[in-house]
Amino acid sequence: MTTPHADANPVLTVDLFAFARKEGAQLLGVADADNFDETEPAKRPKAHMKNARAVFVFTCRIPFAAATPHASPAYLQSGYYGLEAYINKISHRCSIWLEDRGYMAAGSPAGRDITGLRVIERGPSPKIELLSSFDLRLAAVKAGIGQIGVNNNLITATHGSRLRLGAVITNAPLVLNEPLEYGVVPDFCKQCGFRCVKSCPAKALSGTGAVDHYRCMVIHPEKVNVDHALVAFEKRYSGSPNQLASKMMGFTQNAPHTCARCITLCPMDISREDRKNLLQATAEAAA
């Protein structure tokens, strides 16, 4: 349960939501900056703003036509690079909006937030972890927007995993949303039958919500020399956290991931009915 702040400002919160929606945000929520115990201290809101009180979280969905299971120009623009840049703009605009009303606010990167590589285990089946500055998915769960599915992505009832996330850390007295359950396999994944796990070409999903980062990154581990891959990864993700973050955000060091099945194939998306109606209407118009 989240304990509401005694001085929470409903009017400020409603106005911020309205402004964000006008800028293009869709699903919205507010997380308590003190309720991030599940992640390491360096990735909590107060590691970035000591007097942080809230994290404003929002989503932007990926259009159906751009939600391709493999990288495509449409996906790169409307589901990946272009969409992340758009979300970063919304975060910036919302930060300025809050600042103009007397509060501190700063956006978290919408993607490519990679600050390091941790090699946990070497050998024929290595274990690695990509490090980041902030846990956006945890923030979205704490803001009541969705839950982490077995695909290790945020899943919402409205858009499934067909979305990207943005967040603004602030000391503004926003009204908090009730957080959802974190660290468990959601019922909707059980109902789905783990379609993402079965379709993952890398066999990187265990069905528990965890992801094998090494297998996910190489996609076809049986075709890759493990030692060569680790050397390449350690070289690519070397440098100080700020140096690496700047390279990743500048899209200069890392090619796009060529697989998006776990995002685009998630069936937990009630708007798929809208897609059926859209396709039917398009077909009828063309007849």
Secondary structure, DSSP 4 states (H G I P E B T S, - for coil): -PPPPTT--HHHHHHHHHHHHHHT--SEEEEETT--TTS-GGGSGGGT-TT--EEEEEEEEPPGGG--SB--HHHIIIIIHHHHHHHHHHHHHHHHHHHTTT--EEEEPSS----EEEEEE-SSS-EEEEE-S--HHHHHHHTTS-EE-TTSSEEBTTTBT-EEEEEEEE-S-PPPPPPPP-SS--HHHHHHT-HHHHH-TT--B-SSS-B-HHHHHHS-GGGS-HHHHHHHHHHHT-S-HHHHHHHHHTTSS-PPPSB-HHHHS----TTHHHHHHHHHHHHHHH-
